């Protein structure tokens, strides 16, 4: 197995943590906390905008008026496809497949690992603070 291929698959999972760490370091060096509300009215407006954004995101995941089996099938699409992609990549690494196919599967595996372990996991850890 090629070490660079493996690193290319694992490193995207670490990008959110690295970028947040760099942002924290730059904030300490410059002494800035970023854009902060200057008064109560701005703070309330910012909270309302965040609530509106979260409600819109929640509405995207609502199945609507459908049968329960359709909602269940829809909920299993992301984990199911992620499993297929990661298993396909793991099999392709140990088999003799053309380099172009391995490269393409590696790109898909990078996307999946970033989604599953990077963005998702880091948001959960950061939200637990």
N, C-alpha and C positions, 0 to 999 in steps of 0.2 A: 504494500500500500504506500502511496506517495504521501510523504509528510506534509507537503505544501497543500495537497488536496484536502487532507484532514484539517489542517489549520484554517484553510479557507472556508470550511464548513462550520467550525467552532467559533472563529473570531466574530462573525456577525452577531452572535448572541451576547457578546461583551460590549458592543458599540454603545448602547444606551448608558451603561454604567461609566464607560470611559468619557463620553461626551459630558455627562453630568458632573463627573469629577473635574474635568477641565474647566467647566463653567464655574464650579466652586472655587477652584484655584485662582482663576481670573478675577472673580469677585473679591477674594481676599486681597489679592495684589492691588487691585484698583480701589478697594474700599467701598465699592458700590454694591447695593442690594438689588439693582435692577429697577425697573419702573415700579414705583409704589404709589398707591392712592394718596392724595394730598389732604383729603378731608373725608368726613363721614359719607357725604353724598356720593363721592367717587367710589368709595369702598362698597357701598350698597349697590351702586350701578354695576360694579365689577362682579359682585356676588350674583346679581340677577342674570348677568350675561353668562356666567358659568353654569347656573342652574338651567338656563334655556338651552345651552349647548348639551348638557348632560341629558336633558329630556328628549332632545332631538336624537341623540345617539341611542337612547333606550327605545325610542319609537322605531328605529331601524331594525332592531332585533325582535320586535313584537311580531308574532306570526299572523295576527289578525284572526278573522273568523274562519278557521280551518279545522279539519279533523285532527285529533290528537296524534295519530300516526304520522300525519304530514308534518306537524310541528316537531315531532321526535326525529323524523328523518332529516329535516332541515337542520336541527341542532347537531346532528352527527356528521354533517358534511365536512366541516373543517377538520375535526380530529381524524375522521376516516381518510380524507385525502392526505393529511400530514403523515399518517401512518404508512399509506401506500408509497408516498414519495421517499420517506426515510428508509423503508424496507427495500425499495427498488435501488436506492443508492448503495445501501449496504451490500446487497447482492451483487451489484455491478462492480463494486470495488474488488470483490473476491473472485469475480469471473473475468474471462478474457473478452471484454467488449471493446468496440472501437473507441478511440479517444474522444471523438466528437460526442458520442452518446454519454460517455462518462463525464465529460465537461458539462453537458446540458443537465444531466441528473445532479451534478454537483451544484450547479446554479440554483436548481429547484430546492435542493437540500439546504443551501445557505438561506434562502428565503424562509423556509419552514423553521429552521432553527432560530432565526432572528425573530420570527413571529412568536414561536412557542416559548423560548427561553429568554430572549433578550427583552423585547418590548413588554411582553406579558408579565414575565417574572419580575422584571425590575420595577414595573409599575406597582405590582403587589407588594414588593419589599419596601418601596418608597412610601406607599400609602400606609404601611404598618407603623410608620414612625409616630 
